Amino acid sequence: MSRAGWARLCVLGIVAIGGACAPPAPDAVLLNGRVFTGDPAQPWAEALAIRGDRVIAVGTTAEVAPLAGPSSLQRDLGGRAVIPGLNDAHVNDIGGDAAALAGLARIAVADGITSMQWFADRRPVAAVAQALLAAGTPLRIRVFRMPRAGVDGETIDSRPHLPPQPSFLLDVRGMGFVLGASDEARIRQAVGWGYGTEDLLAIEPQDDHALAVYLDAVATTGTTEVWKKKRPRVEHPGTAVTALAPRLAANGMVVVQRPDGTVPLASLVQAGVTLALGSGGGARPFDVLAWATASERGAEALTMEQAVTAFTRGSAMAQLADRDKGHLVVGALADLAVLSVDPFSAPREDLRRTRSILTIIGGRVVHDVP
């Protein structure tokens, strides 16, 4: 093995003995696949190894296979496509109880979804968190509360939910708003809240004026350096966002798009805006990918690599989790899906029938089709 190849396989925490890299045996190795890593420096690989909840090696089958120990689980993928776990960047609360949410989670992991970003738009965030905890799903879920007027005139959910991380997989830190042209004061108030707290800020502008007010409020509140770390989100903007794309990129803002024939995609990516994809709760992920790459979208169509990146890496960036999620590199969380169809080469009709045959979250198999 070349020195460069060996260095690529080194694991965080490895002790160098006599100048040689001695990686511990992985818990699992996936071999002979077509792995889309999401890493621009090494976008494709054949194999990877997992130890605990992290990826510890990525490379060719010849490089990764020798790392396996006697107790390592080995799986030959037979050339199947592997992608980072899909991260649905916008899911509307379905309002269900624990049983309904557990059923939703089973469907999600069978579709290769490993993370969701959930908007508590139908009930108080505490009720959403309680139902998700009771469901005990294997998914990583980020919940956004949505401050709004209650029946008694008091604003509900304007304060952070406590505790902010009620479980290892559930994170309740974020504020979402749907605001229009008549809500200038509320938009500026929300931006002020977002700047002064650790909550993620997500605003869905109902019209072009609201989008412009939102952008102006971010540009005139605090410093650009802070906003670039906070990555304020624009949820599902219309076509006017294209003209504002350079300013959005300059302020570190992220655009989250859901299926809609008119919204821009490729122009945002070309302008340097971080793009994330979400289903809204009513579409399967591979339907979303088919929509994003459809030829009828013309110049706004994404390549499949761009679309998968937006649904994985882009969505991780939208929730400030891109150090851990959205790519398959050494040290990243072992969240991934092995697919029944290769989305990078399949015709559109086959893409819509794609399922995950193996979904792994944090190194743990949560869905497996023999």
C-alpha positions as CSV (number, residue, x, y, z in Angstrom):
1,M,0.0,0.0,0.0
2,S,1.3,3.5,-0.8
3,R,2.2,5.9,2.0
4,A,-0.6,8.2,0.9
5,G,-3.1,5.4,0.9
6,W,-2.0,4.3,4.4
7,A,-2.2,7.8,5.7
8,R,-5.7,8.1,4.4
9,L,-6.6,5.1,6.5
10,C,-5.2,6.4,9.8
11,V,-7.8,6.8,12.6
12,L,-8.1,9.5,15.2
13,G,-6.4,8.3,18.4
14,I,-4.1,5.8,16.7
15,V,-0.8,5.3,18.5
16,A,2.1,5.4,16.2
17,I,4.6,2.7,17.0
18,G,8.0,2.8,15.4
19,G,6.6,5.3,12.9
20,A,4.0,2.9,11.6
21,C,0.2,3.5,11.7
22,A,-1.5,0.7,13.6
23,P,-5.3,1.1,13.4
24,P,-7.5,-0.9,15.8
25,A,-9.7,-3.5,14.2
26,P,-13.0,-2.1,13.0
27,D,-16.4,-3.3,14.1
28,A,-17.5,-3.5,10.5
29,V,-16.2,-3.2,7.0
30,L,-18.2,-2.5,3.9
31,L,-16.4,-3.6,0.8
32,N,-16.8,-3.5,-3.0
33,G,-19.2,-0.7,-3.1
34,R,-19.6,2.6,-5.0
35,V,-19.3,5.0,-2.1
36,F,-20.2,8.7,-2.6
37,T,-18.3,10.2,0.3
38,G,-19.4,13.8,-0.1
39,D,-15.8,14.9,0.4
40,P,-14.6,17.1,-2.5
41,A,-11.0,15.9,-1.9
42,Q,-12.0,12.3,-2.4
43,P,-15.6,12.1,-3.7
44,W,-15.6,8.4,-4.5
45,A,-14.3,5.3,-2.8
46,E,-15.0,1.5,-2.8
47,A,-15.0,0.6,0.9
48,L,-15.1,1.9,4.4
49,A,-14.6,0.7,7.9
50,I,-16.5,1.6,11.1
51,R,-15.5,1.4,14.7
52,G,-18.0,2.5,17.4
53,D,-20.1,5.2,15.9
54,R,-17.5,6.6,13.6
55,V,-15.9,6.0,10.2
56,I,-12.3,5.0,10.7
57,A,-11.2,4.3,7.1
58,V,-12.2,5.1,3.6
59,G,-10.5,3.9,0.5
60,T,-10.3,1.0,-2.0
61,T,-11.3,-2.5,-1.1
62,A,-7.7,-3.6,-1.2
63,E,-6.8,-0.9,1.3
64,V,-9.7,-1.4,3.7
65,A,-10.2,-5.2,3.7
66,P,-6.9,-6.0,5.5
67,L,-8.0,-3.8,8.5
68,A,-10.7,-6.4,9.4
69,G,-10.1,-8.5,12.5
70,P,-11.5,-11.8,13.5
71,S,-14.6,-10.2,15.1
72,S,-15.2,-7.6,12.4
73,L,-18.5,-7.8,10.5
74,Q,-17.7,-7.9,6.8
75,R,-20.2,-7.1,4.1
76,D,-19.6,-7.3,0.3
77,L,-21.8,-4.7,-1.3
78,G,-21.5,-6.1,-4.8
79,G,-21.0,-2.7,-6.4
80,R,-24.1,-1.1,-4.8
81,A,-24.1,2.7,-4.2
82,V,-23.5,4.0,-0.7
83,I,-24.3,7.6,0.3
84,P,-24.1,9.5,3.6
85,G,-27.3,9.2,5.5
86,L,-30.0,11.4,4.1
87,N,-30.9,14.4,6.2
88,D,-34.4,15.8,5.7
89,A,-33.9,19.5,6.3
90,H,-37.6,20.4,6.7
91,V,-40.2,18.1,8.1
92,N,-43.6,19.6,9.2
93,D,-45.0,18.1,12.4
94,I,-47.5,15.4,11.6
95,G,-49.2,15.8,15.0
96,G,-49.2,12.1,15.7
97,D,-48.6,10.2,18.9
98,A,-45.6,8.0,19.7
99,A,-47.0,5.0,17.6
100,A,-47.5,7.2,14.6
101,L,-44.0,8.7,14.9
102,A,-42.4,5.3,15.3
103,G,-44.1,4.2,12.1
104,L,-42.8,7.3,10.3
105,A,-39.3,6.5,11.5
106,R,-39.5,3.0,10.1
107,I,-40.4,4.3,6.7
108,A,-37.7,6.9,7.0
109,V,-34.8,4.5,7.7
110,A,-36.1,2.2,4.9
111,D,-35.6,5.3,2.6
112,G,-32.1,5.9,3.9
113,I,-33.0,8.8,6.1
114,T,-30.8,9.1,9.2
115,S,-31.6,12.6,10.3
116,M,-34.6,14.9,10.4
117,Q,-35.1,18.6,11.1
118,W,-38.6,18.9,12.6
119,F,-40.7,22.0,12.8
120,A,-43.3,22.1,15.7
121,D,-45.9,24.0,13.7
122,R,-49.0,22.1,14.9
123,R,-48.5,21.9,18.7
124,P,-46.2,23.2,21.4
125,V,-42.6,22.0,21.1
126,A,-42.8,20.3,24.5
127,A,-45.5,18.0,23.2
128,V,-43.5,17.3,20.1
129,A,-40.4,16.4,22.1
130,Q,-42.4,14.2,24.5
131,A,-44.0,12.3,21.6
132,L,-40.6,11.8,19.9
133,L,-39.0,10.6,23.1
134,A,-41.9,8.1,23.7
135,A,-41.5,6.9,20.1
136,G,-37.9,5.9,20.7
137,T,-36.9,6.4,17.1
138,P,-33.3,5.6,16.0
139,L,-33.2,8.9,14.0
140,R,-31.2,12.0,14.8
141,I,-33.8,14.7,15.1
142,R,-33.4,18.4,15.5
143,V,-36.6,20.1,16.6
144,F,-37.5,23.8,15.9
145,R,-40.0,25.5,18.1
146,M,-42.2,28.0,16.3
147,P,-43.0,31.1,18.5
148,R,-46.6,32.3,17.8
149,A,-49.6,33.7,19.6
150,G,-51.6,31.3,21.7
151,V,-55.3,31.4,22.3
152,D,-54.8,33.6,25.4
153,G,-52.8,36.1,23.5
154,E,-49.5,35.1,25.0
155,T,-46.6,34.1,22.8
156,I,-45.9,30.4,23.1
157,D,-42.6,28.7,22.6
158,S,-40.6,32.0,22.5
159,R,-38.3,30.6,25.1
160,P,-35.9,27.6,24.8
161,H,-37.3,24.3,25.7
162,L,-35.6,22.7,28.7
163,P,-33.7,20.5,28.6
164,P,-32.4,21.5,25.1
165,Q,-31.1,18.0,24.5
166,P,-33.6,15.6,26.2
167,S,-31.8,12.6,24.7
168,F,-28.6,11.7,22.8
169,L,-30.5,11.7,19.4
170,L,-33.0,14.5,20.1
171,D,-31.9,18.1,20.1
172,V,-34.5,20.8,20.7
173,R,-32.7,24.0,19.8
174,G,-34.0,26.2,17.0
175,M,-36.7,28.8,16.2
176,G,-38.8,28.7,13.1
177,F,-41.1,31.4,11.7
178,V,-43.5,31.9,8.8
179,L,-43.7,35.6,8.2
180,G,-44.9,38.0,5.5
181,A,-44.7,41.6,4.3
182,S,-46.8,42.9,7.3
183,D,-44.5,41.2,9.8
184,E,-41.5,43.5,9.6
185,A,-41.3,44.1,13.3
186,R,-41.5,40.3,14.0
187,I,-38.9,39.5,11.5
188,R,-36.5,42.0,13.1
189,Q,-37.4,40.6,16.5
190,A,-36.7,37.1,15.4
191,V,-33.3,38.1,14.0
192,G,-32.4,39.7,17.3
193,W,-33.4,36.6,19.2
194,G,-31.4,34.5,16.7
195,Y,-28.3,36.6,17.2
196,G,-28.5,36.6,21.0
197,T,-29.0,32.8,21.6
198,E,-27.6,29.5,20.6
199,D,-30.9,28.6,18.8
200,L,-30.8,28.1,15.0
201,L,-32.9,30.7,13.2
202,A,-35.1,29.7,10.4
203,I,-37.6,32.1,8.7
204,E,-39.9,31.1,5.8
205,P,-40.7,34.4,4.0
206,Q,-44.2,34.4,2.6
207,D,-43.3,37.0,0.0
208,D,-40.4,38.8,-1.6
209,H,-40.7,41.8,0.7
210,A,-40.4,39.6,3.8
211,L,-37.2,38.0,2.3
212,A,-35.7,41.4,1.7
213,V,-36.5,42.5,5.3
214,Y,-35.0,39.3,6.7
215,L,-31.8,39.8,4.7
216,D,-31.5,43.5,5.7
217,A,-32.1,42.6,9.3
218,V,-29.3,40.0,9.3
219,A,-26.9,42.4,7.5
220,T,-27.5,45.2,10.0
221,T,-27.6,43.2,13.2
222,G,-24.3,42.2,14.9
223,T,-21.3,41.1,12.8
224,T,-21.0,39.1,9.7
225,E,-18.5,36.8,11.3
226,V,-21.0,35.8,14.0
227,W,-23.8,35.2,11.4
228,K,-21.5,33.0,9.3
229,K,-21.1,30.7,12.3
230,K,-24.8,30.8,13.1
231,R,-25.9,30.2,9.4
232,P,-29.4,31.7,9.5
233,R,-31.8,29.8,7.3
234,V,-34.2,30.9,4.6
235,E,-36.9,28.3,4.3
236,H,-38.4,27.7,0.8
237,P,-38.0,31.2,-0.8
238,G,-39.4,32.0,-4.2
239,T,-37.7,33.1,-7.3
240,A,-36.7,36.5,-6.0
241,V,-34.0,34.8,-3.9
242,T,-31.9,34.4,-7.1
243,A,-31.1,38.1,-7.3
244,L,-30.3,38.2,-3.6
245,A,-28.0,35.1,-3.7
246,P,-24.7,36.9,-3.5
247,R,-25.8,38.8,-0.4
248,L,-27.1,35.6,1.2
249,A,-23.8,33.9,0.6
250,A,-21.8,36.9,1.9
251,N,-23.8,36.7,5.2
252,G,-23.5,32.9,5.6
253,M,-27.2,32.3,5.1
254,V,-28.5,28.8,4.1
255,V,-31.4,28.2,1.8
256,V,-33.6,25.2,2.4
257,Q,-35.8,24.2,-0.5
258,R,-38.8,21.8,-0.7
259,P,-40.3,20.3,-3.9
260,D,-41.8,23.1,-6.0
261,G,-41.5,23.6,-9.7
262,T,-40.6,27.3,-9.5
263,V,-38.0,27.5,-6.8
264,P,-34.3,28.1,-7.8
265,L,-31.7,25.5,-7.0
266,A,-28.7,25.5,-9.3
267,S,-28.4,29.3,-9.4
268,L,-28.0,29.3,-5.6
269,V,-25.3,26.7,-5.7
270,Q,-23.5,28.6,-8.5
271,A,-23.7,31.8,-6.3
272,G,-22.0,30.0,-3.4
273,V,-25.1,29.7,-1.2
274,T,-25.3,26.6,0.9
275,L,-28.3,24.7,-0.3
276,A,-30.2,22.1,1.8
277,L,-33.2,19.9,0.7
278,G,-36.2,18.9,2.7
279,S,-39.4,17.0,1.9
280,G,-41.8,19.1,3.9
281,G,-43.1,15.8,5.2
282,G,-45.1,14.9,2.1
283,A,-42.5,13.5,-0.2
284,R,-40.1,10.6,-0.2
285,P,-36.4,11.5,-0.4
286,F,-35.8,9.9,-3.8
287,D,-38.9,11.8,-5.2
288,V,-37.2,14.9,-3.9
289,L,-33.9,14.0,-5.6
290,A,-35.8,13.2,-8.9
291,W,-37.5,16.6,-8.7
292,A,-34.2,18.4,-8.0
293,T,-32.5,16.8,-11.0
294,A,-35.4,16.7,-13.5
295,S,-34.5,17.9,-17.0
296,E,-37.7,20.0,-17.1
297,R,-36.2,22.2,-14.4
298,G,-33.9,23.5,-17.1
299,A,-31.0,25.6,-15.9
300,E,-32.2,25.2,-12.3
301,A,-31.7,21.4,-12.3
302,L,-29.0,20.0,-10.1
303,T,-26.6,17.2,-11.0
304,M,-27.2,14.1,-8.9
305,E,-24.0,14.7,-7.1
306,Q,-25.2,18.3,-6.2
307,A,-28.6,17.0,-5.2
308,V,-27.3,14.3,-2.9
309,T,-24.8,16.7,-1.4
310,A,-27.7,19.2,-0.7
311,F,-29.7,16.4,1.0
312,T,-26.7,15.3,3.1
313,R,-23.9,17.7,3.5
314,G,-26.0,20.8,2.9
315,S,-28.6,19.7,5.4
316,A,-25.9,19.0,7.9
317,M,-24.6,22.5,7.4
318,A,-28.1,23.9,7.9
319,Q,-28.1,22.5,11.4
320,L,-24.5,23.3,12.2
321,A,-23.6,19.6,12.3
322,D,-21.3,19.3,9.2
323,R,-18.2,18.4,11.2
324,D,-20.0,15.1,12.1
325,K,-22.6,14.5,9.4
326,G,-23.2,14.7,5.7
327,H,-20.0,13.1,4.5
328,L,-18.2,9.7,4.8
329,V,-14.7,10.7,5.9
330,V,-12.4,9.5,8.7
331,G,-13.8,10.8,12.0
332,A,-17.3,11.4,10.8
333,L,-20.4,9.7,12.2
334,A,-21.1,6.4,10.6
335,D,-24.5,7.4,9.2
336,L,-25.1,5.9,5.8
337,A,-27.4,4.1,3.4
338,V,-26.6,1.3,0.9
339,L,-29.1,1.7,-1.9
340,S,-31.1,-0.7,-4.1
341,V,-30.5,1.5,-7.1
342,D,-27.5,3.6,-8.0
343,P,-29.0,7.2,-8.2
344,F,-26.0,8.5,-10.0
345,S,-26.7,6.3,-13.1
346,A,-30.3,5.2,-12.8
347,P,-33.0,6.5,-15.1
348,R,-35.6,8.7,-13.4
349,E,-38.3,6.0,-13.2
350,D,-35.9,3.7,-11.4
351,L,-34.7,6.5,-9.1
352,R,-38.2,6.9,-7.7
353,R,-38.3,3.2,-6.8
354,T,-35.0,3.4,-4.8
355,R,-34.9,2.1,-1.3
356,S,-32.2,1.6,1.2
357,I,-31.2,-2.1,1.7
358,L,-28.9,-1.2,4.6
359,T,-29.2,1.9,6.8
360,I,-26.7,2.5,9.6
361,I,-26.9,5.3,12.2
362,G,-23.9,5.8,14.4
363,G,-22.4,2.5,13.5
364,R,-25.6,0.6,14.4
365,V,-27.7,-1.2,11.8
366,V,-31.3,0.2,12.0
367,H,-32.6,-1.3,8.7
368,D,-31.4,-4.3,6.8
369,V,-32.9,-6.1,3.8
370,P,-31.3,-9.6,3.4
